[in-house]
Amino acid sequence: MELQDRLDLMKVSTISKKLEKLMESADKFEPLISAEVGKLGAKASFENSNNEDSLESEMVVCVRVRPRLSHELSSNYMLSTFTSNPEVLVVEPSFRRSFHIGDGGKLPGDMPRLTPNKFSVDLAFGEEDDNNVVYKAVAQPLIDLAIQGGVSTIFAYGQTGSGKTFTISGLIDKMAVDLFDKKDDDSKDGIKLHISYIQLLGNAASDLLNDNMKVDILEDKFGKVKIVGAREEEINNADEFLKLTDVAAEHRKTSTTMKNDTSSRSHSICRIRVENTVFRQAEDGFLFIIDLAGAENAADSQFHDKSRIKETKEINKSLMCLKECIRNRAKSAMEPHTFVHIPFRQSKLSLLLKDAFELESFRLCKTVVFANIAPTLADNAMTLNTLRYVAPIKMGVKNMTKIIPDPKSPASWSNEKLVEWVKKASNGKIDPLTLCPWESGKQLLSLPEAEILKRITVNNPKLSEARAKDFYTRLWKLLVEARTKERKTKLKKQTGSKYDDTEIKNNTAEEEERIANNNTLPEIELKIMTATAIADKDFIEKVRKLEEVEEVRLFTVNLSEEERWQRFYIQIKPSTYESIRSYESLSIFRTIGVKVLFADFRDVRSDDSKFETSSSWTVDDQKLQL
């Protein structure tokens, strides 16, 4: 879009009159703004916190203010956003209305006033800080953790045209080089890197490296999130990485908007999988680099056509879900004794970031959130909205109240207690001086899995890698059990149930039976696209036609004719032992002639009376035993 065309649109935008009035009094506002800017502290150096022994998913909040663009310079809009690391200041100029005071007096109207809004974050970058400065401050810990087998994530959020793609592209250019320098380090032998690129528009995912072929983001029965159907390429040097990045950029959906000539209309996700070929039992590391589509308000979308407006709705819907996850994640850290549900399964985007949000995640995680904002008065509303979106993350980094440690949790063990457990649990076959010469339980669990396996097997040829993995799992299991107990306690407190602070009661025989049944024959949630409601009996017949299915029962949970979808809870009796695997992977639902929007195993089991059945329903537990 030409500069003059953009200026013409700005003149007829919904905020043009308000801007004109404020700009007419710019000379009155400037002294007030200068006074507020002068109150900011001196700019601190950019030092990224790298908590070596944290078992929690660590989130680092960064704010980046872009320079003014050509149309903003031509319009001479006032600067309203300022940074002095780690503080961000946003000023709101306005006018005081006339009102009466005592003895018939009256304060005149149109008196300029300024409302300052200050935010404290981890790192605040101004327009003078280029990509080199940004990269040095945030990137290295992410690369290190991914190479060591952890999960690193970086994503940029903000208004359309605020510099998200510029920031992410600049980081990728430099990460490509450092990633392979770190991989080629002598101490990192046996590391392979694999890359995939996808884009998300709402919950629809496509492969940017394979002509936008449809893919899906699903969670398997073990809780691992997988990108199903995406092309994955092994990369051996920085040039291969950057070439595939260019291919992905060419296929990404962009459009010209009032704010930006190449506005991103989808979320772009680069996933780098780090494979450890030395310790095959170790989990793969992951580095996610995510360029989110821009959030838009009414003023931003004023000149969109119908297709752009539809895209905007889908973009804002997924960003709202992400916002809810971030807010609840921060709340859980601020109120550790309160049960907080984090709804990361509500969208494919937040599901992909499960490890960053899930409180009981077994992986070491580090997430960098970039809030990209515009510097001028024209974008004040969206700038404030963006900062209020990310500010709670910083608030939640440190727990506001102390938690009494559980003595059964390895995270609370001293080095002496840990050494004692290692000797007893391994029957003296693992040397504690090699495994944990000085570390506490929390510090040991904070080490990458590959490092712990290496310590267990070093100078111990009789101990196989599989047995080392088993020992590692036993240690983590103690932590998981302690977390589960804590979660039950929080939930019972919240629901008002009576509870025992020292011990959670065992499940009843009825509860144990329900759990066993659900493990034997899991219940599935299935959401399909349909223009009209499908009767339960008709859908049962569809599913029964599959050769993997002997019997099926289901019921409709809810239906939206407006949004054209229907959701079922389903239980399937497989026809043969061999068909169980395809049933467990949920792949059978792709062949019944309907478009599947969502399919996942449920954590609970519905009451039997709700189901519509195809015939007499009996389940042979022995036959279905895995």
Secondary structure by P-SEA (a helix, b strand, c coil): ccaaaaaaaaaaccaaaaaaaaaaacccaaaaaaaaaaaccccccbbbbbbcccccbbbbbbbbbbcccaaaaaacccccccccccbbbbbbbbbbcccccccccccccccbbbbbbbbbccbbbcccccaaaaaaaccaaaaaaaaabbbbbbbbbccccccaaaaaaaaaaaaaaaaaaaaaccccccbbbbbbbbbbcccbbbbccccccbbbbbbcccccccccbbbbbbbccaaaaaaaaaaaaaacbbbbcccccccccbbbbbbbbbbbcccccbbbbbbbbbbccccccccccccccaaaaaaaaaaaaaaaaaaaaaaaaaaaaacccbbbbbcccccaaaaaacccccccccccbbbbbbbcccccccaaaaaaaaaaacaaaaaaccccccccccccccccccaaaaaaaaaaaaccccccccccccccaaaaaaccaaaaaaaaacccccccaaaaaaaaaaaaaaaaaaaaaaaaaaaaaaacccccccccccccaaaaaaaaaaaabbbbbbbbbbcccccaaaaaaaaaacccccbbbbbbccccccccbbbbbbccccccccaaaaaaaccccccccccccbbbbbcccccccccccccccccccccccc
